């Protein structure tokens, strides 16, 4: 089971507590996924639509 910490606009924000560094969260939307670094809000890997990514970065 994936720990979902927030859900909005069809986006799921997930944290895996034993995941690799740097600290980041997973933003999932419509079968797509982006890993976003917590410290500076940059996308480390993957992609979601830009309009949804803007919402994630504001979160």
PDB file of N, CA, C, O and CB in Angstrom:
ATOM      1  N   UNK A   1       0.841  -1.186   0.000  1.00  0.00           N
ATOM      2  CA  UNK A   1       0.000   0.000   0.000  1.00  0.00           C
ATOM      3  C   UNK A   1       0.888   1.251   0.000  1.00  0.00           C
ATOM      4  O   UNK A   1       1.842   1.343   0.772  1.00  0.00           O
ATOM      5  CB  UNK A   1      -0.958  -0.003   1.227  1.00  0.00           C
ATOM      6  N   UNK A   2       0.572   2.185  -0.849  1.00  0.00           N
ATOM      7  CA  UNK A   2       1.337   3.428  -0.996  1.00  0.00           C
ATOM      8  C   UNK A   2       0.768   4.482  -0.043  1.00  0.00           C
ATOM      9  O   UNK A   2      -0.442   4.711  -0.034  1.00  0.00           O
ATOM     10  CB  UNK A   2       1.299   3.940  -2.476  1.00  0.00           C
ATOM     11  N   UNK A   3       1.618   5.123   0.755  1.00  0.00           N
ATOM     12  CA  UNK A   3       1.135   6.166   1.659  1.00  0.00           C
ATOM     13  C   UNK A   3       0.838   7.466   0.902  1.00  0.00           C
ATOM     14  O   UNK A   3       1.756   8.198   0.532  1.00  0.00           O
ATOM     15  CB  UNK A   3       2.167   6.426   2.768  1.00  0.00           C
ATOM     16  N   UNK A   4      -0.442   7.743   0.678  1.00  0.00           N
ATOM     17  CA  UNK A   4      -0.871   8.967  -0.006  1.00  0.00           C
ATOM     18  C   UNK A   4      -1.040  10.057   1.053  1.00  0.00           C
ATOM     19  O   UNK A   4      -1.824   9.899   1.989  1.00  0.00           O
ATOM     20  CB  UNK A   4      -2.212   8.740  -0.816  1.00  0.00           C
ATOM     21  N   UNK A   5      -0.314  11.149   0.906  1.00  0.00           N
ATOM     22  CA  UNK A   5      -0.387  12.228   1.895  1.00  0.00           C
ATOM     23  C   UNK A   5      -1.324  13.354   1.478  1.00  0.00           C
ATOM     24  O   UNK A   5      -1.737  14.159   2.312  1.00  0.00           O
ATOM     25  CB  UNK A   5       0.988  12.789   2.140  1.00  0.00           C
ATOM     26  N   UNK A   6      -1.664  13.415   0.180  1.00  0.00           N
ATOM     27  CA  UNK A   6      -2.590  14.437  -0.300  1.00  0.00           C
ATOM     28  C   UNK A   6      -3.176  13.995  -1.633  1.00  0.00           C
ATOM     29  O   UNK A   6      -2.535  13.281  -2.404  1.00  0.00           O
ATOM     30  CB  UNK A   6      -1.883  15.812  -0.439  1.00  0.00           C
ATOM     31  N   UNK A   7      -4.408  14.433  -1.891  1.00  0.00           N
ATOM     32  CA  UNK A   7      -5.078  14.173  -3.166  1.00  0.00           C
ATOM     33  C   UNK A   7      -5.846  15.423  -3.567  1.00  0.00           C
ATOM     34  O   UNK A   7      -6.612  15.961  -2.768  1.00  0.00           O
ATOM     35  CB  UNK A   7      -6.034  12.935  -3.069  1.00  0.00           C
ATOM     36  N   UNK A   8      -5.650  15.892  -4.796  1.00  0.00           N
ATOM     37  CA  UNK A   8      -6.379  17.054  -5.299  1.00  0.00           C
ATOM     38  C   UNK A   8      -6.321  17.064  -6.818  1.00  0.00           C
ATOM     39  O   UNK A   8      -5.320  16.653  -7.404  1.00  0.00           O
ATOM     40  CB  UNK A   8      -5.799  18.372  -4.721  1.00  0.00           C
ATOM     41  N   UNK A   9      -7.388  17.531  -7.459  1.00  0.00           N
ATOM     42  CA  UNK A   9      -7.437  17.667  -8.923  1.00  0.00           C
ATOM     43  C   UNK A   9      -7.021  16.381  -9.647  1.00  0.00           C
ATOM     44  O   UNK A   9      -6.464  16.442 -10.743  1.00  0.00           O
ATOM     45  CB  UNK A   9      -6.535  18.815  -9.367  1.00  0.00           C
ATOM     46  N   UNK A  10      -7.289  15.219  -9.042  1.00  0.00           N
ATOM     47  CA  UNK A  10      -6.904  13.954  -9.648  1.00  0.00           C
ATOM     48  C   UNK A  10      -5.444  13.577  -9.446  1.00  0.00           C
ATOM     49  O   UNK A  10      -4.980  12.573  -9.986  1.00  0.00           O
ATOM     50  CB  UNK A  10      -7.192  14.000 -11.093  1.00  0.00           C
ATOM     51  N   UNK A  11      -4.720  14.380  -8.671  1.00  0.00           N
ATOM     52  CA  UNK A  11      -3.293  14.160  -8.404  1.00  0.00           C
ATOM     53  C   UNK A  11      -3.149  13.488  -7.041  1.00  0.00           C
ATOM     54  O   UNK A  11      -3.818  13.866  -6.079  1.00  0.00           O
ATOM     55  CB  UNK A  11      -2.490  15.509  -8.450  1.00  0.00           C
ATOM     56  N   UNK A  12      -2.277  12.497  -6.969  1.00  0.00           N
ATOM     57  CA  UNK A  12      -1.927  11.875  -5.692  1.00  0.00           C
ATOM     58  C   UNK A  12      -0.490  12.251  -5.345  1.00  0.00           C
ATOM     59  O   UNK A  12       0.409  12.135  -6.177  1.00  0.00           O
ATOM     60  CB  UNK A  12      -2.100  10.319  -5.752  1.00  0.00           C
ATOM     61  N   UNK A  13      -0.284  12.700  -4.110  1.00  0.00           N
ATOM     62  CA  UNK A  13       1.053  12.984  -3.599  1.00  0.00           C
ATOM     63  C   UNK A  13       1.403  11.862  -2.628  1.00  0.00           C
ATOM     64  O   UNK A  13       0.706  11.651  -1.636  1.00  0.00           O
ATOM     65  CB  UNK A  13       1.128  14.405  -2.902  1.00  0.00           C
ATOM     66  N   UNK A  14       2.488  11.143  -2.919  1.00  0.00           N
ATOM     67  CA  UNK A  14       2.881   9.974  -2.127  1.00  0.00           C
ATOM     68  C   UNK A  14       4.298  10.136  -1.593  1.00  0.00           C
ATOM     69  O   UNK A  14       5.161  10.730  -2.238  1.00  0.00           O
ATOM     70  CB  UNK A  14       2.777   8.692  -2.968  1.00  0.00           C
ATOM     71  N   UNK A  15       4.515   9.593  -0.400  1.00  0.00           N
ATOM     72  CA  UNK A  15       5.848   9.552   0.203  1.00  0.00           C
ATOM     73  C   UNK A  15       6.196   8.109   0.516  1.00  0.00           C
ATOM     74  O   UNK A  15       5.401   7.383   1.113  1.00  0.00           O
ATOM     75  CB  UNK A  15       5.917  10.430   1.489  1.00  0.00           C
ATOM     76  N   UNK A  16       7.372   7.703   0.114  1.00  0.00           N
ATOM     77  CA  UNK A  16       7.906   6.393   0.459  1.00  0.00           C
ATOM     78  C   UNK A  16       9.001   6.640   1.486  1.00  0.00           C
ATOM     79  O   UNK A  16      10.008   7.275   1.173  1.00  0.00           O
ATOM     80  CB  UNK A  16       8.450   5.615  -0.812  1.00  0.00           C
ATOM     81  N   UNK A  17       8.821   6.154   2.693  1.00  0.00           N
ATOM     82  CA  UNK A  17       9.704   6.525   3.792  1.00  0.00           C
ATOM     83  C   UNK A  17      11.082   5.876   3.738  1.00  0.00           C
ATOM     84  O   UNK A  17      12.014   6.389   4.357  1.00  0.00           O
ATOM     85  CB  UNK A  17       9.058   6.176   5.077  1.00  0.00           C
ATOM     86  N   UNK A  18      11.242   4.779   3.029  1.00  0.00           N
ATOM     87  CA  UNK A  18      12.551   4.132   2.900  1.00  0.00           C
ATOM     88  C   UNK A  18      13.118   4.303   1.497  1.00  0.00           C
ATOM     89  O   UNK A  18      13.873   3.454   1.023  1.00  0.00           O
ATOM     90  CB  UNK A  18      12.447   2.645   3.241  1.00  0.00           C
ATOM     91  N   UNK A  19      12.761   5.387   0.838  1.00  0.00           N
ATOM     92  CA  UNK A  19      13.172   5.629  -0.544  1.00  0.00           C
ATOM     93  C   UNK A  19      14.576   6.237  -0.581  1.00  0.00           C
ATOM     94  O   UNK A  19      15.143   6.581   0.456  1.00  0.00           O
ATOM     95  CB  UNK A  19      12.161   6.560  -1.255  1.00  0.00           C
ATOM     96  N   UNK A  20      15.116   6.362  -1.768  1.00  0.00           N
ATOM     97  CA  UNK A  20      16.471   6.877  -1.990  1.00  0.00           C
ATOM     98  C   UNK A  20      16.537   8.389  -1.775  1.00  0.00           C
ATOM     99  O   UNK A  20      15.507   9.060  -1.716  1.00  0.00           O
ATOM    100  CB  UNK A  20      16.945   6.530  -3.405  1.00  0.00           C
ATOM    101  N   UNK A  21      17.748   8.914  -1.659  1.00  0.00           N
ATOM    102  CA  UNK A  21      17.977  10.358  -1.519  1.00  0.00           C
ATOM    103  C   UNK A  21      18.027  11.007  -2.890  1.00  0.00           C
ATOM    104  O   UNK A  21      18.233  10.280  -3.862  1.00  0.00           O
ATOM    105  CB  UNK A  21      19.287  10.640  -0.744  1.00  0.00           C
ATOM    106  N   UNK A  22      17.858  12.293  -3.049  1.00  0.00           N
ATOM    107  CA  UNK A  22      17.514  13.288  -2.045  1.00  0.00           C
ATOM    108  C   UNK A  22      16.038  13.160  -1.633  1.00  0.00           C
ATOM    109  O   UNK A  22      15.257  12.516  -2.333  1.00  0.00           O
ATOM    110  CB  UNK A  22      17.803  14.702  -2.577  1.00  0.00           C
ATOM    111  N   UNK A  23      15.655  13.774  -0.496  1.00  0.00           N
ATOM    112  CA  UNK A  23      14.256  13.705  -0.065  1.00  0.00           C
ATOM    113  C   UNK A  23      13.327  14.245  -1.154  1.00  0.00           C
ATOM    114  O   UNK A  23      13.546  15.328  -1.698  1.00  0.00           O
ATOM    115  CB  UNK A  23      14.057  14.496   1.247  1.00  0.00           C
ATOM    116  N   UNK A  24      12.297  13.473  -1.456  1.00  0.00           N
ATOM    117  CA  UNK A  24      11.388  13.835  -2.540  1.00  0.00           C
ATOM    118  C   UNK A  24      10.031  13.193  -2.299  1.00  0.00           C
ATOM    119  O   UNK A  24       9.870  12.356  -1.411  1.00  0.00           O
ATOM    120  CB  UNK A  24      11.960  13.401  -3.911  1.00  0.00           C
ATOM    121  N   UNK A  25       9.060  13.600  -3.102  1.00  0.00           N
ATOM    122  CA  UNK A  25       7.755  12.946  -3.089  1.00  0.00           C
ATOM    123  C   UNK A  25       7.401  12.567  -4.517  1.00  0.00           C
ATOM    124  O   UNK A  25       8.010  13.052  -5.471  1.00  0.00           O
ATOM    125  CB  UNK A  25       6.658  13.867  -2.461  1.00  0.00           C
ATOM    126  N   UNK A  26       6.417  11.704  -4.651  1.00  0.00           N
ATOM    127  CA  UNK A  26       5.947  11.245  -5.947  1.00  0.00           C
ATOM    128  C   UNK A  26       4.605  11.909  -6.222  1.00  0.00           C
ATOM    129  O   UNK A  26       3.697  11.832  -5.394  1.00  0.00           O
ATOM    130  CB  UNK A  26       5.830   9.687  -5.993  1.00  0.00           C
ATOM    131  N   UNK A  27       4.469  12.553  -7.362  1.00  0.00           N
ATOM    132  CA  UNK A  27       3.204  13.131  -7.801  1.00  0.00           C
ATOM    133  C   UNK A  27       2.686  12.258  -8.939  1.00  0.00           C
ATOM    134  O   UNK A  27       3.348  12.108  -9.966  1.00  0.00           O
ATOM    135  CB  UNK A  27       3.372  14.637  -8.252  1.00  0.00           C
ATOM    136  N   UNK A  28       1.491  11.682  -8.751  1.00  0.00           N
ATOM    137  CA  UNK A  28       0.927  10.768  -9.742  1.00  0.00           C
ATOM    138  C   UNK A  28      -0.353  11.355 -10.306  1.00  0.00           C
ATOM    139  O   UNK A  28      -1.203  11.866  -9.576  1.00  0.00           O
ATOM    140  CB  UNK A  28       0.660   9.376  -9.126  1.00  0.00           C
ATOM    141  N   UNK A  29      -0.469  11.268 -11.637  1.00  0.00           N
ATOM    142  CA  UNK A  29      -1.662  11.777 -12.305  1.00  0.00           C
ATOM    143  C   UNK A  29      -1.894  10.982 -13.584  1.00  0.00           C
ATOM    144  O   UNK A  29      -1.009  10.907 -14.436  1.00  0.00           O
ATOM    145  CB  UNK A  29      -1.526  13.294 -12.613  1.00  0.00           C
ATOM    146  N   UNK A  30      -3.070  10.394 -13.724  1.00  0.00           N
ATOM    147  CA  UNK A  30      -3.499   9.709 -14.951  1.00  0.00           C
ATOM    148  C   UNK A  30      -2.451   8.728 -15.481  1.00  0.00           C
ATOM    149  O   UNK A  30      -2.161   8.708 -16.678  1.00  0.00           O
ATOM    150  CB  UNK A  30      -3.822  10.733 -16.025  1.00  0.00           C
ATOM    151  N   UNK A  31      -1.889   7.922 -14.589  1.00  0.00           N
ATOM    152  CA  UNK A  31      -0.911   6.926 -15.009  1.00  0.00           C
ATOM    153  C   UNK A  31       0.490   7.454 -15.223  1.00  0.00           C
ATOM    154  O   UNK A  31       1.387   6.691 -15.583  1.00  0.00           O
ATOM    155  CB  UNK A  31      -1.368   6.296 -16.246  1.00  0.00           C
ATOM    156  N   UNK A  32       0.698   8.742 -15.010  1.00  0.00           N
ATOM    157  CA  UNK A  32       2.026   9.345 -15.131  1.00  0.00           C
ATOM    158  C   UNK A  32       2.547   9.668 -13.735  1.00  0.00           C
ATOM    159  O   UNK A  32       1.773   9.785 -12.785  1.00  0.00           O
ATOM    160  CB  UNK A  32       1.986  10.629 -16.022  1.00  0.00           C
ATOM    161  N   UNK A  33       3.859   9.811 -13.623  1.00  0.00           N
ATOM    162  CA  UNK A  33       4.455  10.061 -12.314  1.00  0.00           C
ATOM    163  C   UNK A  33       5.684  10.955 -12.444  1.00  0.00           C
ATOM    164  O   UNK A  33       6.494  10.800 -13.357  1.00  0.00           O
ATOM    165  CB  UNK A  33       4.830   8.736 -11.632  1.00  0.00           C
ATOM    166  N   UNK A  34       5.802  11.892 -11.509  1.00  0.00           N
ATOM    167  CA  UNK A  34       6.986  12.750 -11.427  1.00  0.00           C
ATOM    168  C   UNK A  34       7.519  12.685 -10.005  1.00  0.00           C
ATOM    169  O   UNK A  34       6.749  12.712  -9.045  1.00  0.00           O
ATOM    170  CB  UNK A  34       6.656  14.228 -11.839  1.00  0.00           C
ATOM    171  N   UNK A  35       8.835  12.599  -9.871  1.00  0.00           N
ATOM    172  CA  UNK A  35       9.487  12.661  -8.564  1.00  0.00           C
ATOM    173  C   UNK A  35       9.962  14.095  -8.373  1.00  0.00           C
ATOM    174  O   UNK A  35      10.706  14.626  -9.197  1.00  0.00           O
ATOM    175  CB  UNK A  35      10.686  11.632  -8.454  1.00  0.00           C
ATOM    176  N   UNK A  36       9.527  14.721  -7.275  1.00  0.00           N
ATOM    177  CA  UNK A  36       9.808  16.136  -7.034  1.00  0.00           C
ATOM    178  C   UNK A  36      10.632  16.278  -5.758  1.00  0.00           C
ATOM    179  O   UNK A  36      10.226  15.827  -4.687  1.00  0.00           O
ATOM    180  CB  UNK A  36       8.489  16.957  -6.930  1.00  0.00           C
ATOM    181  N   UNK A  37      11.790  16.908  -5.890  1.00  0.00           N
ATOM    182  CA  UNK A  37      12.659  17.138  -4.735  1.00  0.00           C
ATOM    183  C   UNK A  37      11.984  18.120  -3.782  1.00  0.00           C
ATOM    184  O   UNK A  37      11.461  19.148  -4.212  1.00  0.00           O
ATOM    185  CB  UNK A  37      14.051  17.673  -5.181  1.00  0.00           C
ATOM    186  N   UNK A  38      11.997  17.805  -2.502  1.00  0.00           N
ATOM    187  CA  UNK A  38      11.314  18.632  -1.511  1.00  0.00           C
ATOM    188  C   UNK A  38      12.026  19.964  -1.302  1.00  0.00           C
ATOM    189  O   UNK A  38      11.367  21.001  -1.220  1.00  0.00           O
ATOM    190  CB  UNK A  38      11.211  17.886  -0.188  1.00  0.00           C
ATOM    191  N   UNK A  39      13.346  19.963  -1.214  1.00  0.00           N
ATOM    192  CA  UNK A  39      14.089  21.180  -0.866  1.00  0.00           C
ATOM    193  C   UNK A  39      13.918  22.304  -1.884  1.00  0.00           C
ATOM    194  O   UNK A  39      13.721  23.456  -1.498  1.00  0.00           O
ATOM    195  CB  UNK A  39      15.554  20.856  -0.725  1.00  0.00           C
ATOM    196  N   UNK A  40      13.990  21.987  -3.180  1.00  0.00           N
ATOM    197  CA  UNK A  40      13.941  23.065  -4.179  1.00  0.00           C
ATOM    198  C   UNK A  40      12.852  22.890  -5.232  1.00  0.00           C
ATOM    199  O   UNK A  40      12.839  23.617  -6.225  1.00  0.00           O
ATOM    200  CB  UNK A  40      15.265  23.167  -4.866  1.00  0.00           C
ATOM    201  N   UNK A  41      11.950  21.952  -5.036  1.00  0.00           N
ATOM    202  CA  UNK A  41      10.794  21.740  -5.918  1.00  0.00           C
ATOM    203  C   UNK A  41      11.162  21.478  -7.371  1.00  0.00           C
ATOM    204  O   UNK A  41      10.411  21.858  -8.269  1.00  0.00           O
ATOM    205  CB  UNK A  41       9.893  22.930  -5.855  1.00  0.00           C
ATOM    206  N   UNK A  42      12.293  20.842  -7.621  1.00  0.00           N
ATOM    207  CA  UNK A  42      12.634  20.506  -9.004  1.00  0.00           C
ATOM    208  C   UNK A  42      12.233  19.056  -9.282  1.00  0.00           C
ATOM    209  O   UNK A  42      12.259  18.206  -8.392  1.00  0.00           O
ATOM    210  CB  UNK A  42      14.157  20.721  -9.272  1.00  0.00           C
ATOM    211  N   UNK A  43      11.867  18.800 -10.526  1.00  0.00           N
ATOM    212  CA  UNK A  43      11.494  17.451 -10.940  1.00  0.00           C
ATOM    213  C   UNK A  43      12.774  16.648 -11.154  1.00  0.00           C
ATOM    214  O   UNK A  43      13.621  17.011 -11.971  1.00  0.00           O
ATOM    215  CB  UNK A  43      10.616  17.475 -12.240  1.00  0.00           C
ATOM    216  N   UNK A  44      12.899  15.560 -10.413  1.00  0.00           N
ATOM    217  CA  UNK A  44      14.081  14.704 -10.505  1.00  0.00           C
ATOM    218  C   UNK A  44      13.957  13.690 -11.629  1.00  0.00           C
ATOM    219  O   UNK A  44      14.945  13.339 -12.275  1.00  0.00           O
ATOM    220  CB  UNK A  44      14.314  13.986  -9.189  1.00  0.00           C
ATOM    221  N   UNK A  45      12.732  13.219 -11.857  1.00  0.00           N
ATOM    222  CA  UNK A  45      12.517  12.148 -12.829  1.00  0.00           C
ATOM    223  C   UNK A  45      11.041  12.106 -13.190  1.00  0.00           C
ATOM    224  O   UNK A  45      10.182  12.415 -12.364  1.00  0.00           O
ATOM    225  CB  UNK A  45      12.991  10.772 -12.271  1.00  0.00           C
ATOM    226  N   UNK A  46      10.755  11.724 -14.418  1.00  0.00           N
ATOM    227  CA  UNK A  46       9.376  11.555 -14.843  1.00  0.00           C
ATOM    228  C   UNK A  46       8.712  12.862 -15.213  1.00  0.00           C
ATOM    229  O   UNK A  46       9.356  13.909 -15.287  1.00  0.00           O
ATOM    230  CB  UNK A  46       8.593  10.885 -13.767  1.00  0.00           C
ATOM    231  N   UNK A  47       7.400  12.785 -15.447  1.00  0.00           N
ATOM    232  CA  UNK A  47       6.653  13.969 -15.862  1.00  0.00           C
ATOM    233  C   UNK A  47       5.164  13.749 -15.655  1.00  0.00           C
ATOM    234  O   UNK A  47       4.666  12.624 -15.712  1.00  0.00           O
ATOM    235  CB  UNK A  47       6.944  14.311 -17.333  1.00  0.00           C
ATOM    236  N   UNK A  48       4.470  14.850 -15.414  1.00  0.00           N
ATOM    237  CA  UNK A  48       3.016  14.904 -15.455  1.00  0.00           C
ATOM    238  C   UNK A  48       2.680  16.150 -16.277  1.00  0.00           C
ATOM    239  O   UNK A  48       3.558  16.986 -16.492  1.00  0.00           O
ATOM    240  CB  UNK A  48       2.369  14.949 -13.989  1.00  0.00           C
ATOM    241  N   UNK A  49       1.431  16.302 -16.746  1.00  0.00           N
ATOM    242  CA  UNK A  49       1.095  17.482 -17.552  1.00  0.00           C
ATOM    243  C   UNK A  49       1.464  18.787 -16.836  1.00  0.00           C
ATOM    244  O   UNK A  49       1.338  18.895 -15.617  1.00  0.00           O
ATOM    245  CB  UNK A  49      -0.400  17.481 -17.888  1.00  0.00           C
ATOM    246  N   UNK A  50       1.916  19.762 -17.605  1.00  0.00           N
ATOM    247  CA  UNK A  50       2.442  21.005 -17.019  1.00  0.00           C
ATOM    248  C   UNK A  50       1.419  21.742 -16.157  1.00  0.00           C
ATOM    249  O   UNK A  50       1.788  22.333 -15.142  1.00  0.00           O
ATOM    250  CB  UNK A  50       2.920  21.926 -18.120  1.00  0.00           C
ATOM    251  N   UNK A  51       0.139  21.719 -16.539  1.00  0.00           N
ATOM    252  CA  UNK A  51      -0.862  22.405 -15.721  1.00  0.00           C
ATOM    253  C   UNK A  51      -1.027  21.720 -14.364  1.00  0.00           C
ATOM    254  O   UNK A  51      -1.302  22.387 -13.367  1.00  0.00           O
ATOM    255  CB  UNK A  51      -2.210  22.451 -16.456  1.00  0.00           C
ATOM    256  N   UNK A  52      -0.863  20.405 -14.319  1.00  0.00           N
ATOM    257  CA  UNK A  52      -0.940  19.671 -13.050  1.00  0.00           C
ATOM    258  C   UNK A  52       0.352  19.846 -12.250  1.00  0.00           C
ATOM    259  O   UNK A  52       0.316  19.920 -11.021  1.00  0.00           O
ATOM    260  CB  UNK A  52      -1.211  18.168 -13.306  1.00  0.00           C
ATOM    261  N   UNK A  53       1.480  19.910 -12.934  1.00  0.00           N
ATOM    262  CA  UNK A  53       2.756  20.123 -12.249  1.00  0.00           C
ATOM    263  C   UNK A  53       2.762  21.473 -11.533  1.00  0.00           C
ATOM    264  O   UNK A  53       3.294  21.579 -10.428  1.00  0.00           O
ATOM    265  CB  UNK A  53       3.927  20.044 -13.249  1.00  0.00           C
ATOM    266  N   UNK A  54       2.183  22.498 -12.141  1.00  0.00           N
ATOM    267  CA  UNK A  54       2.098  23.813 -11.491  1.00  0.00           C
ATOM    268  C   UNK A  54       1.339  23.718 -10.171  1.00  0.00           C
ATOM    269  O   UNK A  54       1.725  24.347  -9.185  1.00  0.00           O
ATOM    270  CB  UNK A  54       1.413  24.833 -12.423  1.00  0.00           C
ATOM    271  N   UNK A  55       0.258  22.934 -10.148  1.00  0.00           N
ATOM    272  CA  UNK A  55      -0.504  22.739  -8.915  1.00  0.00           C
ATOM    273  C   UNK A  55       0.327  22.011  -7.864  1.00  0.00           C
ATOM    274  O   UNK A  55       0.298  22.360  -6.684  1.00  0.00           O
ATOM    275  CB  UNK A  55      -1.790  21.957  -9.201  1.00  0.00           C
ATOM    276  N   UNK A  56       1.065  21.000  -8.305  1.00  0.00           N
ATOM    277  CA  UNK A  56       1.919  20.230  -7.392  1.00  0.00           C
ATOM    278  C   UNK A  56       2.985  21.129  -6.787  1.00  0.00           C
ATOM    279  O   UNK A  56       3.223  21.077  -5.580  1.00  0.00           O
ATOM    280  CB  UNK A  56       2.578  19.040  -8.127  1.00  0.00           C
ATOM    281  N   UNK A  57       3.620  21.942  -7.594  1.00  0.00           N
ATOM    282  CA  UNK A  57       4.688  22.808  -7.094  1.00  0.00           C
ATOM    283  C   UNK A  57       4.147  23.869  -6.137  1.00  0.00           C
ATOM    284  O   UNK A  57       4.858  24.295  -5.226  1.00  0.00           O
ATOM    285  CB  UNK A  57       5.413  23.480  -8.261  1.00  0.00           C
ATOM    286  N   UNK A  58       2.907  24.297  -6.329  1.00  0.00           N
ATOM    287  CA  UNK A  58       2.280  25.247  -5.410  1.00  0.00           C
ATOM    288  C   UNK A  58       1.897  24.572  -4.094  1.00  0.00           C
ATOM    289  O   UNK A  58       1.805  25.227  -3.056  1.00  0.00           O
ATOM    290  CB  UNK A  58       1.040  25.876  -6.057  1.00  0.00           C
ATOM    291  N   UNK A  59       1.678  23.270  -4.144  1.00  0.00           N
ATOM    292  CA  UNK A  59       1.309  22.502  -2.946  1.00  0.00           C
ATOM    293  C   UNK A  59       2.447  22.521  -1.969  1.00  0.00           C
ATOM    294  O   UNK A  59       2.345  21.934  -0.891  1.00  0.00           O
ATOM    295  CB  UNK A  59       0.934  21.051  -3.300  1.00  0.00           C
TER     296      UNK A  59
END
